[in-house]
């Protein structure tokens, strides 16, 4: 089956869907085995997104693979130990997300990306969320929720229906991760707002 904007679901998309789902569920639960699953699914989705002309999404998958390597060593054998970012870090994250998304938007238009505005926001938001995941920060999950919701719409419009459905599931999983990591951070006695 041909992969592209006007194609039907492909075998590659089905395998990428399954490996992504496994990787995210492991990410919520916290063992470091999540990272190889993320890397495999990212490689598969890099191919799918490139062929569908979602260039920022394709490039993002390469960053996810590198993040997977970093996460594997960063989390250690015991897995994630969630903690909160400081208020200053939260403001920096928000400012970086807005400024970098606005700066990336015209670049994507110039190269002919399929969905420039969502691609710009999704790319920058995903990079930041991935870094927060590697650093075991609670704030990764609310950011994933917003990014995944945006991508759900984008991939549905691009007729990547299974991938759109995956990102809808990711949105629900992000809410689960948000709740679970918050409970774990609170159980470890960490305050929610740190100056």
C-alpha positions as CSV (number, residue, x, y, z in Angstrom):
1,X,0.0,0.0,0.0
2,X,1.2,3.5,-0.8
3,X,1.8,5.9,2.1
4,X,0.9,9.5,1.6
5,X,-1.7,12.2,2.0
6,X,-4.3,10.3,0.0
7,X,-3.4,6.8,0.9
8,X,-5.1,4.2,3.0
9,X,-3.7,2.7,6.2
10,X,-0.4,0.9,5.5
11,X,1.2,-2.1,7.3
12,X,4.0,0.3,8.3
13,X,1.5,2.6,9.9
14,X,0.0,-0.3,11.8
15,X,3.4,-1.4,13.2
16,X,4.3,2.2,14.0
17,X,1.0,2.6,15.8
18,X,1.5,-0.5,18.0
19,X,5.1,0.3,18.9
20,X,4.2,3.9,19.7
21,X,1.4,2.9,22.0
22,X,3.6,0.4,23.9
23,X,6.3,3.1,24.3
24,X,3.9,5.7,25.7
25,X,2.3,3.3,28.1
26,X,5.7,2.3,29.4
27,X,6.6,6.0,29.7
28,X,3.7,6.6,32.0
29,X,4.6,3.6,34.2
30,X,8.2,4.8,34.4
31,X,10.5,1.9,33.5
32,X,13.4,2.7,31.2
33,X,12.3,0.0,28.7
34,X,10.1,2.7,27.3
35,X,13.0,4.3,25.4
36,X,13.8,1.5,22.9
37,X,10.0,1.3,22.0
38,X,10.0,5.1,21.4
39,X,13.1,4.8,19.2
40,X,11.6,2.0,17.0
41,X,8.3,3.7,16.6
42,X,10.1,7.0,15.9
43,X,12.1,5.4,13.1
44,X,8.9,4.0,11.5
45,X,7.0,7.3,11.8
46,X,10.0,9.2,10.3
47,X,9.4,7.3,7.1
48,X,5.6,7.7,7.2
49,X,5.8,11.5,7.9
50,X,8.5,12.2,5.3
51,X,6.4,10.4,2.7
52,X,3.4,12.4,3.8
53,X,5.3,15.7,3.6
54,X,5.0,16.4,7.3
55,X,8.7,17.4,7.3
56,X,8.9,18.8,10.8
57,X,7.2,15.6,12.1
58,X,9.7,13.5,10.2
59,X,12.6,15.5,11.6
60,X,11.1,15.3,15.1
61,X,11.3,11.5,15.0
62,X,15.0,11.7,14.7
63,X,15.1,13.9,17.8
64,X,13.0,11.3,19.6
65,X,15.5,8.6,18.7
66,X,18.3,10.7,20.2
67,X,16.1,11.5,23.2
68,X,15.5,7.7,23.6
69,X,19.2,7.1,23.9
70,X,19.6,9.9,26.4
71,X,16.5,8.7,28.3
72,X,17.8,5.2,28.5
73,X,20.9,6.3,30.3
74,X,19.3,9.2,32.1
75,X,16.5,7.2,33.8
76,X,18.8,4.5,35.0
77,X,17.8,1.0,36.0
78,X,15.2,2.1,38.5
79,X,13.2,4.2,35.9
80,X,11.7,7.6,36.2
81,X,11.5,9.6,39.5
82,X,9.1,12.4,38.6
83,X,9.6,15.9,40.0
84,X,8.3,19.4,39.3
85,X,10.0,22.2,37.5
86,X,10.5,25.6,39.2
87,X,8.1,28.5,38.4
88,X,11.0,30.2,36.5
89,X,11.5,27.0,34.4
90,X,7.8,26.9,33.6
91,X,7.8,30.4,32.3
92,X,11.0,29.7,30.3
93,X,9.3,26.6,28.8
94,X,6.2,28.6,27.8
95,X,8.2,31.5,26.3
96,X,10.4,29.1,24.4
97,X,7.4,27.2,23.1
98,X,5.7,30.4,21.8
99,X,8.8,32.2,20.3
100,X,10.3,29.1,18.7
101,X,6.9,28.0,17.2
102,X,6.4,31.5,15.7
103,X,10.0,31.4,14.3
104,X,9.6,27.9,12.8
105,X,6.3,28.6,11.1
106,X,7.6,30.6,8.0
107,X,10.5,28.1,7.5
108,X,8.0,25.3,7.2
109,X,5.9,27.4,4.7
110,X,9.0,28.0,2.6
111,X,9.9,24.3,2.4
112,X,6.3,23.3,1.5
113,X,5.3,21.4,4.7
114,X,1.8,20.0,4.7
115,X,0.5,21.7,7.9
116,X,2.8,24.5,8.8
117,X,1.1,26.1,11.9
118,X,0.4,22.9,13.7
119,X,3.7,21.4,12.5
120,X,5.6,24.3,14.0
121,X,3.8,24.2,17.3
122,X,3.9,20.4,17.4
123,X,7.6,20.2,16.6
124,X,8.7,22.7,19.2
125,X,6.2,21.4,21.8
126,X,7.3,17.8,21.3
127,X,11.0,18.6,21.6
128,X,10.4,20.4,24.8
129,X,8.1,17.6,26.1
130,X,10.7,15.0,25.2
131,X,13.4,16.9,27.1
132,X,11.1,17.2,30.1
133,X,10.5,13.4,29.9
134,X,14.2,12.7,29.8
135,X,14.7,15.0,32.8
136,X,11.7,13.2,34.5
137,X,9.7,16.4,34.9
138,X,6.0,16.3,35.6
139,X,5.3,19.2,33.2
140,X,6.0,16.9,30.2
141,X,2.5,15.4,30.5
142,X,0.3,18.6,30.2
143,X,2.5,19.7,27.3
144,X,2.1,16.3,25.6
145,X,-1.7,16.6,26.1
146,X,-1.8,19.9,24.1
147,X,0.6,18.7,21.4
148,X,-1.1,15.4,21.0
149,X,-4.5,17.0,20.6
150,X,-3.1,19.3,17.9
151,X,-1.5,16.4,16.1
152,X,-4.8,14.4,16.3
153,X,-6.4,17.1,14.2
154,X,-3.5,17.5,11.8
155,X,-3.2,13.8,10.9
156,X,-6.9,13.4,10.6
157,X,-6.9,16.2,8.1
158,X,-4.0,14.6,6.3
159,X,-5.9,11.3,6.0
160,X,-3.5,9.4,8.3
161,X,-6.5,8.1,10.2
162,X,-4.8,5.4,12.3
163,X,-2.1,7.9,13.3
164,X,-4.8,10.5,14.1
165,X,-6.5,7.9,16.3
166,X,-3.1,7.1,17.9
167,X,-2.7,10.7,18.8
168,X,-6.2,10.8,20.2
169,X,-5.2,7.8,22.4
170,X,-2.0,9.7,23.3
171,X,-4.1,12.6,24.5
172,X,-5.9,10.3,26.9
173,X,-2.6,8.6,27.9
174,X,-1.1,12.1,28.5
175,X,-3.9,12.8,31.0
176,X,-3.1,9.4,32.7
177,X,0.6,10.3,32.8
178,X,-0.2,13.7,34.2
179,X,-2.2,12.2,37.0
180,X,0.2,9.3,37.7
181,X,3.4,11.4,37.7
182,X,1.7,14.1,39.9
183,X,0.7,11.5,42.4
184,X,4.2,10.0,42.4
185,X,5.8,13.4,42.8
186,X,3.4,14.3,45.6
187,X,4.0,10.9,47.3
188,X,7.7,11.8,47.3
189,X,6.9,15.0,49.3
190,X,7.6,17.4,46.4
191,X,5.8,20.7,46.4
192,X,3.8,21.5,43.2
193,X,5.0,25.1,42.9
194,X,8.7,25.7,43.3
195,X,10.2,29.2,43.1
